[in-house]
Amino acid sequence: MDKQTQTEIEAAAFRRLRRHLMDDRSDVQNIDLMNLAGFCRNCLSRWYQEAATDRGIDIDKAQAREIFYGMPYDDWKAAFQTEASAEQQAEFEVSFRENVIDRK
């Protein structure tokens, strides 16, 4: 497989993952994704922002989130995010530290 084809297939897989998380499974909470898998929709939007920055395209966190979520992040939260339990929040603190802070 040539490099261009590989890049196109990877991009298509990313778009499908995004569609799955945004359209098919909007019921799955970010905190549950983070606690179980070590990443969430916000991580994906941050990785999008980092990839843009690597290519000299300056977008901030809010812009990256709006691109990924297809709407302002606050609108997404109002429509789909539920209140996290104390247990979820405690698990998140560990997962965020292990998967985000310690990986920088």
QUIBELVEN-V221152 format. One record per residue. PSI is psi in radians with two decimals (999 if undefined). NEAR is the number of other ideal C-beta (glycine too) atoms within 12 Angstrom. Layout:
{{PSI NEAR} {PSI NEAR}}
//
This chain:
{{2.32 9} {2.83 8} {-0.72 9} {-0.78 10} {-0.75 11} {-0.79 12} {-0.74 14} {-0.69 14} {-0.74 15} {-0.72 16} {-0.71 16} {-0.70 14} {-0.69 14} {-0.78 20} {-0.66 19} {-0.70 15} {-0.79 24} {-0.82 24} {-0.70 16} {-0.82 18} {-0.58 31} {-0.66 26} {-0.87 16} {-0.61 12} {0.84 17} {-0.24 23} {-0.36 16} {2.15 22} {2.52 27} {-0.74 35} {-0.63 30} {-0.70 26} {-0.83 29} {-0.78 29} {-0.58 26} {-0.69 17} {-0.23 19} {0.19 21} {2.82 25} {-3.01 31} {-0.65 36} {-0.65 30} {-0.78 27} {-0.69 28} {-0.61 34} {-0.73 28} {-0.62 25} {-0.83 30} {-0.79 25} {-0.70 19} {-0.69 21} {-0.80 20} {-0.72 17} {-0.42 12} {0.22 11} {0.28 8} {2.08 15} {1.87 13} {2.54 22} {3.08 17} {-0.76 22} {-0.72 20} {-0.75 20} {-0.73 27} {-0.73 30} {-0.66 20} {-0.83 26} {-0.83 34} {-0.33 32} {0.20 21} {2.88 20} {2.49 18} {-0.70 26} {-0.58 14} {-0.73 15} {-0.86 25} {-0.77 21} {-0.63 12} {-0.57 16} {-0.35 22} {2.34 24} {2.90 16} {2.33 10} {2.49 20} {2.89 14} {-0.68 11} {-0.79 13} {-0.75 23} {-0.69 18} {-0.77 15} {-0.68 23} {-0.73 27} {-0.75 19} {-0.86 19} {-0.74 27} {-0.77 26} {-0.81 16} {-0.64 18} {-0.30 24} {-1.07 20} {-0.86 12} {-0.21 11} {-0.06 15} {999 10}}
//
